Amino acid sequence: MLGWLRHPLTRSLDLDDPRTTVLRRSIIRSKPFLEQIYLEWYGWVASRIPPGRLPVVELGSGAGFLDSFIPGLVTSEILRCPFVRVVLDGCALPFPGSSLRALVMVDVFHHIPDAWAFLREASRCLEPGGRILMVEPWVTAWSRFVYARLHHEPFDPGAASWSFPDSGPLSGANSALPWIVFQRDRALFEERCPGLAIKSIAVERPLTYLLSGGVSLRSLMPGFAYGCFRILEEVPMLRKFGMFARIELRRV
């Protein structure tokens, strides 16, 4: 990590400290360039939730504001912190079978230490036609360079397993995990998870998230520059170098 770029609010805090999660909520709102990214992500998540009356549950809600887009959203976190309704473990969801309309998350799946356990639980809890909607890091030629050299989270696209040591709720991670499960090991996913179908994967954002500094670094661009870089990102040649993916799974 480039120490001089570390955001001053979280520089001295441990990643697994609940105060870090709370401060990251303030950081997102205080950085116009980064906030625009989350507004787009949240708008996409809200637009893909199927109609119905069953609850929608968000995992890893502590630093975000998705509840302002989805009325009645059940916010949750693995740590006890403000702004969330439920403290839970994604590998052992405390909901009855077929009781949820959707499970949603932004930048969370790659922190779940046992992806297979989560997917099994998600399949159990979702009603038929229910959705898992997530925005996650993705592996491309460009993102391999960025995540391996410029990002603080573990990144291992060659990992043989869908799990990793649970060193901490936020410090434990494999940023390559979504790509491993839904791209590299897609045939295995379809075999292990017959109750879930991949509806869409859209790779995106080769530039804007990096320039925003995310929640850990200072922003490299002012908010007014966001629109120009967002247009540039839509050039087809650049999109294949995306650092993130919007992933939609459907409960069959």
C-alpha positions as CSV (number, residue, x, y, z in Angstrom):
1,M,0.0,0.0,0.0
2,L,1.2,3.5,-0.8
3,G,1.3,5.0,2.7
4,W,1.2,8.6,1.6
5,L,-2.1,8.0,-0.2
6,R,-3.8,6.4,2.8
7,H,-7.0,8.2,3.8
8,P,-6.2,10.1,7.1
9,L,-9.5,9.1,8.8
10,T,-8.7,5.3,8.7
11,R,-4.9,5.4,8.6
12,S,-4.4,4.4,12.3
13,L,-7.4,2.0,12.6
14,D,-7.4,-1.8,12.3
15,L,-9.5,-3.1,9.4
16,D,-11.5,-5.3,11.7
17,D,-12.3,-2.5,14.1
18,P,-16.0,-1.5,13.8
19,R,-15.0,2.1,13.9
20,T,-13.3,1.6,10.5
21,T,-16.6,0.5,9.0
22,V,-18.4,3.5,10.5
23,L,-15.7,5.9,9.2
24,R,-15.8,4.4,5.7
25,R,-19.5,5.4,5.5
26,S,-18.5,9.0,6.1
27,I,-15.6,8.7,3.6
28,I,-17.9,7.5,0.8
29,R,-20.3,10.4,1.4
30,S,-17.5,12.9,1.6
31,K,-15.8,12.0,-1.7
32,P,-18.0,13.1,-4.6
33,F,-16.1,11.0,-7.2
34,L,-16.5,7.8,-5.1
35,E,-20.1,8.6,-4.1
36,Q,-21.1,8.7,-7.8
37,I,-19.8,5.1,-8.2
38,Y,-21.9,3.9,-5.2
39,L,-24.9,5.8,-6.5
40,E,-24.7,3.9,-9.8
41,W,-24.1,0.6,-8.1
42,Y,-27.0,1.0,-5.7
43,G,-29.2,2.1,-8.6
44,W,-28.4,-1.1,-10.5
45,V,-29.0,-3.3,-7.4
46,A,-32.4,-1.7,-6.7
47,S,-33.4,-2.0,-10.4
48,R,-32.8,-5.8,-10.5
49,I,-34.8,-6.8,-7.3
50,P,-37.8,-8.9,-8.3
51,P,-41.3,-7.7,-7.3
52,G,-42.9,-9.2,-4.2
53,R,-43.5,-8.8,-0.5
54,L,-40.7,-10.9,1.0
55,P,-37.8,-9.2,2.6
56,V,-34.6,-8.1,0.9
57,V,-31.4,-8.6,2.9
58,E,-28.1,-6.7,2.4
59,L,-24.9,-8.3,3.6
60,G,-22.1,-6.0,4.8
61,S,-24.3,-2.8,5.1
62,G,-22.2,-1.0,7.7
63,A,-20.3,1.4,5.4
64,G,-23.0,2.0,2.8
65,F,-26.4,3.6,2.2
66,L,-28.3,1.1,0.0
67,D,-31.3,1.4,2.4
68,S,-32.0,4.8,0.9
69,F,-32.7,3.0,-2.4
70,I,-34.6,0.0,-1.2
71,P,-37.5,0.6,1.2
72,G,-37.6,-1.8,4.1
73,L,-34.2,-3.2,3.3
74,V,-32.9,-5.5,6.1
75,T,-29.4,-4.2,6.7
76,S,-26.9,-6.5,8.2
77,E,-23.2,-6.8,9.2
78,I,-20.9,-9.3,10.7
79,L,-19.7,-6.7,13.2
80,R,-22.0,-4.9,15.7
81,C,-22.1,-1.3,14.5
82,P,-24.5,1.5,13.9
83,F,-26.9,1.7,10.9
84,V,-27.6,-2.1,10.7
85,R,-30.6,-4.1,11.9
86,V,-29.1,-7.6,12.1
87,V,-25.7,-9.0,13.0
88,L,-25.2,-12.2,11.1
89,D,-22.7,-14.6,9.5
90,G,-23.2,-15.1,5.7
91,C,-22.2,-18.8,6.0
92,A,-25.1,-19.5,8.4
93,L,-28.0,-17.2,7.5
94,P,-30.6,-17.0,10.3
95,F,-33.6,-17.0,7.9
96,P,-36.2,-19.8,7.1
97,G,-36.2,-21.5,3.8
98,S,-37.6,-19.7,0.8
99,S,-38.2,-16.6,3.0
100,L,-36.2,-13.9,1.1
101,R,-36.8,-12.1,-2.2
102,A,-33.2,-11.1,-2.7
103,L,-29.7,-11.1,-1.1
104,V,-27.7,-8.1,-2.1
105,M,-24.1,-6.9,-1.4
106,V,-21.4,-4.5,-2.6
107,D,-17.8,-5.5,-2.2
108,V,-18.7,-8.3,0.3
109,F,-18.6,-11.7,-1.3
110,H,-14.8,-11.8,-1.5
111,H,-14.7,-11.4,2.3
112,I,-16.8,-14.5,2.9
113,P,-14.4,-17.1,4.1
114,D,-16.4,-20.1,2.7
115,A,-18.1,-19.2,-0.6
116,W,-19.7,-22.6,-1.0
117,A,-21.3,-22.4,2.5
118,F,-22.8,-19.0,1.6
119,L,-24.1,-20.1,-1.7
120,R,-25.7,-23.2,-0.2
121,E,-27.3,-21.0,2.5
122,A,-28.5,-18.4,-0.1
123,S,-30.1,-21.0,-2.2
124,R,-31.9,-22.3,0.8
125,C,-33.2,-18.9,1.9
126,L,-34.3,-17.4,-1.4
127,E,-37.7,-18.0,-2.9
128,P,-37.9,-19.4,-6.4
129,G,-37.0,-16.6,-8.8
130,G,-35.2,-14.7,-6.0
131,R,-31.9,-13.0,-6.7
132,I,-28.4,-12.6,-5.4
133,L,-27.1,-9.3,-6.6
134,M,-23.5,-8.3,-6.0
135,V,-20.8,-5.9,-7.2
136,E,-17.4,-7.4,-6.7
137,P,-13.7,-7.2,-7.8
138,W,-13.0,-9.0,-11.0
139,V,-9.9,-10.5,-12.6
140,T,-8.6,-9.0,-15.9
141,A,-5.1,-8.3,-17.3
142,W,-5.3,-4.8,-15.8
143,S,-6.9,-5.7,-12.5
144,R,-4.3,-8.4,-11.9
145,F,-1.7,-5.6,-11.8
146,V,-3.7,-3.2,-9.6
147,Y,-5.0,-5.7,-7.1
148,A,-1.6,-7.5,-6.7
149,R,0.5,-4.4,-6.4
150,L,-1.6,-1.4,-5.3
151,H,-4.3,-2.9,-3.1
152,H,-4.1,-3.9,0.5
153,E,-6.4,-7.0,0.3
154,P,-5.2,-10.5,-0.5
155,F,-5.5,-11.4,-4.1
156,D,-4.9,-15.0,-5.3
157,P,-6.5,-15.9,-8.7
158,G,-4.7,-19.2,-8.6
159,A,-6.3,-20.3,-5.3
160,A,-7.4,-23.9,-5.5
161,S,-10.2,-23.5,-2.9
162,W,-13.4,-21.3,-2.6
163,S,-12.4,-20.7,1.0
164,F,-9.6,-18.9,2.8
165,P,-8.4,-18.6,6.5
166,D,-10.8,-16.5,8.5
167,S,-8.2,-14.0,9.8
168,G,-10.8,-11.3,10.5
169,P,-14.2,-10.2,9.2
170,L,-12.7,-7.5,6.9
171,S,-9.0,-8.3,6.8
172,G,-9.7,-11.8,5.6
173,A,-10.4,-11.8,1.9
174,N,-9.4,-13.0,-1.6
175,S,-10.3,-10.3,-4.1
176,A,-10.1,-12.9,-6.9
177,L,-12.8,-15.1,-5.3
178,P,-15.8,-13.9,-7.3
179,W,-13.9,-14.5,-10.6
180,I,-12.8,-17.9,-9.4
181,V,-16.3,-19.1,-8.5
182,F,-18.3,-17.5,-11.3
183,Q,-15.8,-17.5,-14.2
184,R,-12.8,-19.8,-13.7
185,D,-14.8,-22.6,-11.9
186,R,-18.1,-21.9,-13.5
187,A,-18.7,-25.6,-14.4
188,L,-18.0,-26.5,-10.8
189,F,-20.4,-23.8,-9.6
190,E,-23.1,-25.2,-11.8
191,E,-22.5,-28.7,-10.4
192,R,-22.4,-27.6,-6.8
193,C,-25.2,-25.1,-6.9
194,P,-27.9,-26.4,-9.1
195,G,-30.5,-24.2,-7.4
196,L,-28.7,-21.0,-8.6
197,A,-28.2,-19.9,-12.2
198,I,-25.9,-17.1,-13.4
199,K,-28.2,-14.6,-15.1
200,S,-25.6,-12.0,-16.0
201,I,-22.0,-10.8,-15.4
202,A,-21.1,-7.3,-16.6
203,V,-17.4,-6.4,-16.3
204,E,-16.8,-2.7,-15.7
205,R,-14.8,0.2,-14.3
206,P,-11.2,0.0,-15.4
207,L,-10.6,3.5,-14.3
208,T,-13.1,5.3,-12.0
209,Y,-12.8,3.2,-8.8
210,L,-9.0,3.4,-8.9
211,L,-9.1,7.2,-9.5
212,S,-11.6,7.6,-6.6
213,G,-9.2,6.1,-4.1
214,G,-11.9,3.8,-2.8
215,V,-12.6,3.8,0.9
216,S,-8.9,3.4,1.9
217,L,-7.1,6.0,-0.1
218,R,-7.3,9.7,-0.9
219,S,-9.2,10.6,-4.1
220,L,-7.1,11.2,-7.2
221,M,-9.8,13.2,-9.0
222,P,-12.3,15.9,-8.1
223,G,-16.0,15.0,-8.3
224,F,-16.7,17.2,-11.4
225,A,-14.3,15.0,-13.5
226,Y,-16.4,11.8,-12.9
227,G,-18.6,12.1,-16.0
228,C,-15.7,12.4,-18.4
229,F,-14.0,9.3,-17.1
230,R,-17.3,7.4,-16.9
231,I,-17.9,8.0,-20.6
232,L,-14.3,6.9,-21.4
233,E,-14.9,3.7,-19.5
234,E,-17.7,2.7,-21.8
235,V,-15.4,2.4,-24.8
236,P,-15.7,-1.3,-25.6
237,M,-11.9,-1.8,-25.8
238,L,-11.5,-0.5,-22.3
239,R,-14.4,-2.4,-20.7
240,K,-12.6,-5.7,-21.0
241,F,-10.0,-4.4,-18.6
242,G,-12.6,-3.7,-15.9
243,M,-11.7,-4.1,-12.2
244,F,-15.3,-4.9,-11.1
245,A,-18.2,-7.0,-12.2
246,R,-22.0,-6.7,-11.5
247,I,-23.2,-10.2,-10.9
248,E,-26.8,-11.4,-10.9
249,L,-27.7,-14.9,-9.8
250,R,-31.3,-16.3,-9.9
251,R,-32.8,-19.0,-7.6
252,V,-34.3,-21.5,-10.0
